[in-house]
Amino acid sequence: MRRLKLGACAVSLLLISLLAATAEAATMTARYKGYVSAGYDYTGVFGEVGRDLSGLSFEGYFRYDTRLGVTDAHPFLKYVYGGSGYGTASPMLESYIIINGVRQNFSGAMNGTINFNPGYFVDHLVQDSSGGNELQLWTVTEDAPSLSEPYHSSFITDYGGYFYIRDYNGGDHIWKTRVDKLTTTSVTIAPIPEPTTWALLILGFGAVGFQIRRLRAGGLQQVN
């Protein structure tokens, strides 16, 4: 019995260490939810030409790699940024907003920025290479962890972002959709485990099963 308990403890420690590794993943996702406070769809990007988007709910999504671009940290600010505007790779891998069931993608090729200011705000920004399309979402926070740790906040931020969808031609912006004010009601930030972490988790669970079967078999042999 003692042998079985020691084996179970060893396996538990292995799983705890593997699960802790997932919280340190460099690839993260941020999901914002809220509603449009002020915005207009000029060309029907979200389903209807000339529609006032005020009052419609939205979901914003960012997937980013904190190893890309430039990472900087100060006592009251932690951020990573990059893109063609900075001459580095952009940390933003994917970003979009969904309104009225319609998904609009944004590229962070020119500028992708993630800001964490503990006790003040969390902020995600993407701008495409032409400077035409832009999406920025943020929320006020009581505290914010490091750039690579999970986080959730349900704080309602009255002015929690904006986005622009437009063409840039000859120095002039041709507006498609202009939303000057988004209200955010929640944000959830979570790590995406690296492939090696998944492999270790699978091996770890396999080791658990093998160890339990082996210890149980040994116990039955001792009884017999």
N, C-alpha and C positions, 0 to 999 in steps of 0.2 A: 504493500500500500504506500509506504514511504517512497519507494522508487517511482511509483506512478505519479505521486504528487510532485516530486522533483522534476520529472520529465515534463509534466504539464506546465510547471512554472517556467522552465527553460523555453518551451515553445511559446508561452505567453509573452515573455520578454522579447523573443524574436519578432512576433507580430506587432508588438507595440513600437519597436524600433522601425519596422517597415512602414507602419501607418504614419509615424511621425515624419518619415522622409517625404510623404506625399504633401505635407503641409509646407515643405520648403521648395516645392516645385517652382521653376522660374517662369513657366507659362501659366498665365492667369486668365480668368474671365471675370467681367463685371457686368451685372445685369441691373439696369435701372427700370423702375416703373413709376408712372405718374400720369399727368394729363396736360394737354395743351391749354395754356392760359391766353395766349394771343398769337394768332398765326393765320396765314392765308395761302390757299393753294391756287395759284394763278392758272396753271396748265393741266390740272387734273392728275398730278402724279399719284395722289392717294384716292383716286376714283371719281372725282367730280370737278369739272372746271369751275373756277371761281368760288370754291367753297370756303367758308369760314371754318377753320379747324378747331376753334375754341371749344373746350369741353370734352374733346375726344381723348380717350386714353392712349397711352403709348408704352412701348417697351423698347429700351435701348440696350444694345449689346456691344461689348468690346472684348476681343481676345488679343492678348499681347504677351510679349516675351521680354522680361526685365533684363535679360542678358544683352539685348540689342540696343543700339544707340549709346547715349551717354547717361551715366548714372551719377547723380550728385546728391549730397545730403548736407543739411545744416541743422543746427539745434532745433529749429522749428519748422523745417521743411525737408521732405524727402521726395525726389522726383527723378524720372527717367524720360529722355526725349531723344528724337532723332528723325531723320528723313532727308530728302534731297535739299531742303532749305537749310539744313545744318551740315550737309556733306557726309552724313552717316546713314547707316541702315535705320529704318523706322522700327520702333518696338511694336507698333500696331500691326497685327496680322489680319484682323478682320473686324469690321464694325458695321452696324446697321441700326436703323430705327424702324419700328412697325407701328403704323397708324391705320385704323380702319381695315385691318387685315392685309394691308399692303406693306411689303418690305422694301426699304430703300437702302442700298449699300453705300458706304462711304470708304474712300481710300485714304490711308494715312501716309501716302507716299511723300508728300512735301513736309508734313509735320504730324508726328504722333507724340503726345505728351501725357504722362500720368503723374499727378501731383498728390501727395499725402501730406497734410499739415495737421499733426496731432492736436486735437482739441478744437479744430476749426472747420476743415473741409477735406473731402476727397473729390478729385477732379480728373476727368478724362476728356481729351481733345484730339480730333483728327481733322486734317485739311488735305485736300488732294493736290496734285502737282500743279494744277492750273490756278489754284486759289479760288475756284468757283464754288465748290461744295465744301461745307464745313459743319461739323457736329461737335458740340461741347455739352457735357452733362456733369453736374456736381451735386453734392449734398453736404449740408452742415453736419458735423459729427462732434460727439463728446470726446472721442479718442479715435485714433487710426493706427493700425499696426504697421509693420514694415511693408515694403512693396511686394513681398512674396508670401504674405500670410493671409488666411481667410478673414473675412470681415462682413458684418451685416449691420445695417442701420435702417430703422423705420421712421427716421426723423423727416417731417414734412418741410421741404425747402421751397418756399413760395417762388423764388426766382432760382430755378435749379438747372437752367441751361437754355440752349437755342440751337437751331440748325438752319442752314441755307442750302438750297439747291438752285444752281444758276449756271449759265454759260458766261464765259469771259471772252469778249470779242472786241478787239480794237480799243482796249482800255475801259470798256463799258460792261457792266453786269446786266445780263438779260435774266430776269427773275423767273423761276419756275414755281418754287415754293419758298415762302419766307415765314419762319416761325421765330419770333423775337423773344418769346417767353414760354418756357416749360416749367411746370411745377413737378418736382420729384417727390415721391412718397416712400420710396425704399430703394436700397442698393444692396446687392449681394455679390461679394467678391470671393472667388473660390479658385484653388489651384487645379491645374490639369496635371495629373501624374505623368512623369516621363515614361517612355517605353521600358526603360531599364527598371523603373520602380514597379511597373505592372508585372514584369517578369519576376522580380524578387518576391512580390506578393503571391503570385501563383506558386512559385517554388516554396514559399513559406507555408501556404495552406496545404500543399502536398506533403511537406515535412510534418505538419501537425497530424494529418491523417495517418501517415506511416508510423510516427512515434506512438500514437495512441493505440494503433493495432498491435504494434510490437510489444508495448507494455502490458496490454490486456492479455496477449497470448502468453507472455511470460508469467503473468499472475495465474492463469489457468493451469499452466504446467506445474507451478508450485503447489496448487491445491490438489492436483491429481497425484 
